[in-house]
């Protein structure tokens, strides 16, 4: 673990930019950016375009460590370069932004109100590559849609089991058991999730720290005990389908919780914008998310 990066993640003000759309979500991300599917043929061209978009965001003058603590990358983004430098290296050395890597392979079919993570047969090799590239930590997402004690237990157990493997490589895992904002049982799910996460954190050895990425809770300050937990480096929030305005409003009511937004960060950005328009739009987005994250 890079100690300077760890201290930054524990103590500094700011938020995490989620730039980790993968194969399934990339066409939607490009459409929102103003690039329709008739602009590219096949996955290679699609990923070239999304890397161009991400590079434009990362190299923008407003994308700096002043307000952005970290950035979550997709595997292909980690393996590519920005201005001739590996992306993770560029983020830290040029921007003072701590690099993270999305390591999950997507969601399994829903059972018991849960979508667990698909198997990750190549996880160890991917983690070794991440370490060699200078990545600090990882992120992995599963989803909770219904209030099921057994399902939530299985979801959280999977997160901690994979998290243990990541910690063993010297990386800091971001555990992300997302609660669907559309669930009729959202509040009950969050109460159960808080209990399960607390039990998992209590069981960690004293020399281990994880991060958590959670849906902004229905009841303000519900996750304050997680934010204060000695095994937690930081708790970050996903926007989960809320607009940026609503995400920021909800986030600001939860002191100590910081943003890790994807779609809400890039909202309003377009391939057709001039650099001045693009940079001004991104600066406004970064400023608003930063303000909501430092309450």
N, C-alpha and C positions, 0 to 999 in steps of 0.2 A: 504494500500500500504506500502511495506517495503521501508523506505526512503533511506537506504543504497543502495538497489538494484536500486531504481529510480535514484539516483545520478550517479550510475555506468552506467546506460543505457543512461543518458543524456550526460555525459561528457567523459567517458573513451574511449580509442582507442581499436579497435577490430572489431569483426563481430559476427553474430548469426549463429549457426549451425542448420540447419533444419533437424531434425531426426523424421519427423512426417508422413512417408508413412503409409497409412491406408490400409484397406482391398483390395481395387481395385488396388493399386499401389505396394503392398508388393511383389507379385510374380516377377514383373519386377525388383524391388530392389534386391531381392535375386538372380535372374539370373545374374545381373550385378556383384554380389558379388561371383558368381561361384557356386551357389546352384540351380540346376534345379528342376523342379516340381516333378520329380520322387524320390526326396530325402525326401519328406514328404507326409503325408496323412491327408487331411482336414485342416481346419483353425487353430485348436489348435496347431498342430505341426508346421504349417507355422509361427504363431505368436511366438512360442517358439524360432524358428530359427532367426527371425528378432530381437527378444529381445537379443539373444546371440550376434548378430552382433552389435547392438547398444551398448550393455554393453562393448563389446571389444573396440569400438570407444571411449566411455566415459571414460573408465579406462586407456586408453593409456596415456603414459607420456606427449605427445604433446597436449593432450586435457585438457587445463587448462585456468583459467581466465587471464593468461598473454596475450593471443591473442584472446580468445573467450569470448565475453561478455555474450551471452545467448544461450540457446538451446531450440528448439521447439519440444515438445513431442507429440506423439500419445496417445490417452486416455489409451490404454492398457499398454503403457510404464509408464505412470504416476502411474498406479495401481500396477505395479510390483516393484521389488527391485533390487538393485545392491549391492553386498557384504552385504546383510542383512539389507540394509537401503532403504527406499522409494526413488525412482529415483530422484524426485525433491529435496528432502532433501540432497541426495548425491551430486547432482550437485552444490548446493550452499555451503554446509558445507565443502566438500572435494575439490572442484574445483574452487569455487568462480565464478561459471557460473550461470546466472540468468535463472530460469526455466519458460518456456511458454508452453501453451497447445493448440493444434489444436482442435477447437470446432465445426467446420462445419461438416455436414454429407454428403459432396460431392456435385456435381453439378447437377442442373436440366437440362432437355433437352433444347437445344438452341432455343431461340425465339428472334426475332429482333436483331440478331447478338450478343446476350448475353447468357451466362449460369449463371443464378443466383444460389444462394445457395438453396439446398433442405430445407424443413421445419426442425426445430430443436425442437421437442416437449418436450424434456427432458433437455433443455438448463439450466434452473435455477438450477436443481438438479446437473448437471454436474459442473456448476460454483461453487456451494456450496462445492462440493467435492474437486475441485481444490483449493479453499481457504483453506480448512482443510489440504491439502497436502503441503501447502507452495508455491503454484504456484504464480508467479508475474503477468503474463499477458496471453493473448490468441491470437490465430491467426485464421482467417477464409478467405477462398479463393472463389472468383467468377472470371469469365473470360469474356473478351471483345474481340470479333473477327471481328467486323465490325463497321464502323463509323455511329452511329445512335444516334442522340441527345436524343431522348426519351429513348432508351435502356441504354445509359450511365447514364442518370439521374436516371433510375430505379435501376441500378446496384449500384451506389454510395449511393442512398437513403437507399437501403437495408443494405449496410455496416454500415452506420451511425446509423440506427435504432437498429440493433443488438449490435453495439458498445455502444449505450446508456445503454442497459440492462447489459452489461458487466461492464461498468463504475460504475453502481449502486451497483455492488457487491464488489467494491473496487479493481477491476482488471484493468489492462491497455490493451486495445484491439489493436492488430495489424490488421488494415484494409487492405485487399489484393484484390483490383480489378485488376487482372492480364491482361495485354494486350498481346494478342498472337503475338509472334515474326514473325509468318507467315502471318499476316494480310497485305494485300496490302495497307490498309489505316492506317498503324501503326502511322505515324506522325500526321495525322489529329485526330485520336483517342486520342493521348496523349495531344494534345492542348485542346480538349474538356474535357478530364479527369482532367487536371490541373485546369480548370475553375470550374468544379463541386466540386472537392475536396476542393478548396480554399473557395468556398461558404459554404460548410459543416463545415469546420474548423472555419470560421468566426462566425458561428451561435452557436458554443459551448460556454458554460459558462466559465468564466475566471478560475475557479478552476478545469477544466477538461483538460487532456492531452491524446492524442492517439499516436500510432505509425502507420506508413504506410509501406506497403511492395509492391513495384512496379517493373514492368519490366524496365530494364535499357533503358532510352529513346533514340530514334534515334538522336535527337539533344542534344548535350552535355550541361549539366547545366540547362536543361529545368525545373527540379524540385527544383532548388535553392530556389525559394520562399516558397516551402513547407518545406524544410530543416530549413529555418529561421523562420517559422511561430511559434508564441508563444504558440499555442495549440498542437504542435508536439514535442514529446519527442525524436523521431529519425525516419529517413527515411532509410529503408533497401531495398536491391535489390534482386530479385529472378533471378536465372540463366536462367530459361525459355526455356531450350533446347539448349542453347549455350554450347560449350565445356568450360572447366574450363579456358583454355588459352584465349579464346575469351571473356568470361565473365569478367575475370580479366582486360583485355585490355580496354573493354568498361567501366567497373567500375572506373578504374583509371582516366578516363577522366571526371569524375563527382565528384568534391571535395565535401566532406561532406556526400556523399552517401556511405553506408557500405553494405557489403554482407550479405545475408541470403540464402546461397546456400544449396541444398540438394544433388542432383545427382552430381553436380560439386565438392562437398566436398568429396564424397566417391569414386570418379573416381579413378580407379587403385587399389582399395582395393579388396582383395580376401580371401575367406575362406581357400584356399590352402596355403596362405603365412604363413611362420613362424612368431612368434611374432616380431622378429627383423625386418623382411621385412615389415610386416604390419605397425609397428610403424614408420619406416623410410618413407614409402610411405605417411602415414597420416601426418607426420611432414612436409614433403615437400608441401603437399596440404594446410595445415594450414598456413604455412609461406607465400605461394604465395597469398592466399586469404587475409591474414592480410595486406600484403604490398599494395595490390590494394585498401584496405578499409581505409588506413590512408593517402591517397593523399589529 
